[in-house]
């Protein structure tokens, strides 16, 4: 599990992880890499149900359970899996955890560029502070996406 609050670089690092994982195998199997956001449409919905916004918090346990099932299915095939998500261990208590992080000013700039409000940015900064406490092992997400991907894949190989 690679977690990170909004703006950490999870979606940005995904293409590099997919590209670089071609040379990364764990045992005999190639690493499967997924991002929790990949199931959502551009408005943050899954099957018409809002998932991505804080107003949908009541739906999050079911969405987390869906991802837990997906990870079980992938692992059952014998393939190791790397899941990028904004969750913390108590929300999806599976596997090893790594925190993709970036300095708060970088996060603020990235989220402002997405058009996030000051209140939304403040919530993301609070999420980042919580994740820092809960998942102390981290890699920096403020370099290039390739650098971040290389650090994440080095952690996977450990």
C-alpha positions as CSV (number, residue, x, y, z in Angstrom):
1,X,0.0,0.0,0.0
2,X,1.3,3.4,-0.9
3,X,-0.8,6.1,0.7
4,X,-0.7,9.8,0.4
5,X,-3.1,12.8,1.0
6,X,-4.4,14.6,-2.0
7,X,-1.6,16.4,-3.9
8,X,1.1,14.0,-2.9
9,X,1.7,12.8,-6.4
10,X,0.0,9.3,-6.4
11,X,-1.8,9.7,-9.8
12,X,1.2,11.5,-11.3
13,X,3.6,8.7,-10.3
14,X,1.3,5.9,-11.6
15,X,2.5,6.0,-15.2
16,X,6.1,5.9,-14.1
17,X,5.4,3.0,-11.8
18,X,3.8,1.1,-14.7
19,X,6.7,1.9,-17.0
20,X,9.4,1.0,-14.5
21,X,7.7,-2.1,-13.0
22,X,8.5,-3.9,-16.3
23,X,12.0,-4.4,-14.8
24,X,10.6,-5.1,-11.3
25,X,9.5,-8.6,-10.4
26,X,8.8,-9.9,-7.0
27,X,9.7,-13.6,-6.9
28,X,8.5,-15.1,-10.2
29,X,5.6,-12.6,-10.7
30,X,5.3,-9.2,-12.2
31,X,4.1,-6.5,-9.9
32,X,0.5,-5.4,-10.4
33,X,0.1,-1.6,-9.9
34,X,-3.3,0.1,-9.4
35,X,-4.6,3.4,-8.1
36,X,-7.9,3.5,-6.2
37,X,-9.0,6.5,-8.3
38,X,-8.9,4.3,-11.5
39,X,-12.4,2.9,-10.8
40,X,-13.9,6.4,-10.5
41,X,-15.3,8.5,-13.4
42,X,-14.0,12.1,-13.8
43,X,-16.7,13.3,-11.4
44,X,-15.5,10.9,-8.7
45,X,-18.4,8.4,-9.0
46,X,-18.5,4.7,-9.2
47,X,-21.7,3.2,-10.7
48,X,-23.3,6.6,-10.3
49,X,-22.4,6.9,-6.6
50,X,-20.3,9.7,-5.4
51,X,-17.1,8.4,-3.8
52,X,-14.4,11.0,-4.1
53,X,-15.8,13.9,-2.1
54,X,-16.0,14.2,1.7
55,X,-19.8,14.4,1.4
56,X,-19.7,10.7,0.4
57,X,-17.9,9.5,3.6
58,X,-20.8,7.1,4.3
59,X,-19.9,5.2,1.1
60,X,-16.2,4.9,1.9
61,X,-16.3,1.7,3.9
62,X,-18.1,-0.1,1.1
63,X,-15.6,1.3,-1.4
64,X,-12.7,0.2,0.8
65,X,-14.2,-3.3,1.1
66,X,-14.4,-3.5,-2.7
67,X,-10.7,-2.7,-2.9
68,X,-9.8,-5.2,-0.2
69,X,-11.6,-7.8,-2.3
70,X,-9.8,-6.7,-5.5
71,X,-6.4,-7.0,-3.8
72,X,-7.4,-10.5,-2.5
73,X,-8.3,-11.5,-6.1
74,X,-5.0,-10.2,-7.5
75,X,-2.9,-11.8,-4.8
76,X,-4.8,-15.1,-5.2
77,X,-3.5,-15.2,-8.8
78,X,0.0,-15.2,-7.3
79,X,0.9,-11.7,-8.3
80,X,2.1,-9.1,-5.9
81,X,0.1,-5.9,-5.8
82,X,0.9,-2.3,-5.2
83,X,-2.1,-0.1,-4.5
84,X,-2.0,3.7,-4.5
85,X,-4.6,5.1,-2.2
86,X,-5.4,7.9,0.2
87,X,-6.3,5.4,3.0
88,X,-4.6,4.7,6.3
89,X,-4.0,1.3,7.8
90,X,-7.1,1.3,9.9
91,X,-9.3,1.8,6.8
92,X,-7.7,-1.1,4.8
93,X,-5.7,-3.3,7.2
94,X,-3.7,-5.2,4.6
95,X,-0.1,-5.5,3.7
96,X,2.8,-3.1,4.2
97,X,2.5,0.6,4.1
98,X,4.5,3.4,2.5
99,X,3.7,7.1,2.6
100,X,4.2,9.2,-0.5
101,X,4.5,12.7,0.9
102,X,5.5,16.2,-0.2
103,X,6.0,19.4,1.7
104,X,2.8,21.3,2.6
105,X,3.6,24.3,0.4
106,X,4.1,22.0,-2.6
107,X,0.8,20.3,-1.8
108,X,-1.0,23.6,-1.4
109,X,0.3,24.8,-4.8
110,X,-0.7,21.5,-6.6
111,X,-4.2,21.6,-5.1
112,X,-4.7,25.3,-5.9
113,X,-3.7,24.5,-9.5
114,X,-6.6,22.0,-9.5
115,X,-9.0,24.7,-8.4
116,X,-9.4,23.5,-4.9
117,X,-10.9,25.9,-2.4
118,X,-9.0,27.0,0.7
119,X,-11.2,24.8,2.9
120,X,-10.5,21.7,0.7
121,X,-6.8,22.4,0.8
122,X,-6.9,22.8,4.6
123,X,-8.6,19.4,4.8
124,X,-5.9,17.8,2.5
125,X,-3.2,19.4,4.7
126,X,-4.8,17.9,7.8
127,X,-5.1,14.5,6.1
128,X,-1.3,14.7,5.3
129,X,-0.5,15.5,8.9
130,X,-2.6,12.4,10.1
131,X,-0.9,10.1,7.5
132,X,2.5,11.3,8.6
133,X,1.7,10.1,12.2
134,X,0.1,6.8,11.1
135,X,2.6,5.7,8.3
136,X,6.0,7.0,9.3
137,X,7.9,5.2,6.5
138,X,7.8,7.7,3.6
139,X,9.3,8.7,0.3
140,X,9.3,12.2,-1.1
141,X,6.8,13.0,-3.8
142,X,8.2,16.4,-4.6
143,X,10.9,15.3,-7.1
144,X,10.2,14.0,-10.6
145,X,7.6,11.3,-11.0
146,X,10.4,8.9,-12.2
147,X,12.4,9.6,-9.0
148,X,9.4,8.9,-6.8
149,X,8.6,5.7,-8.7
150,X,12.1,4.5,-8.4
151,X,12.0,5.0,-4.6
152,X,8.6,3.3,-4.3
153,X,9.9,0.3,-6.4
154,X,13.0,0.0,-4.3
155,X,10.8,-0.2,-1.2
156,X,8.7,-2.9,-2.9
157,X,11.9,-5.0,-3.6
158,X,12.9,-4.9,0.1
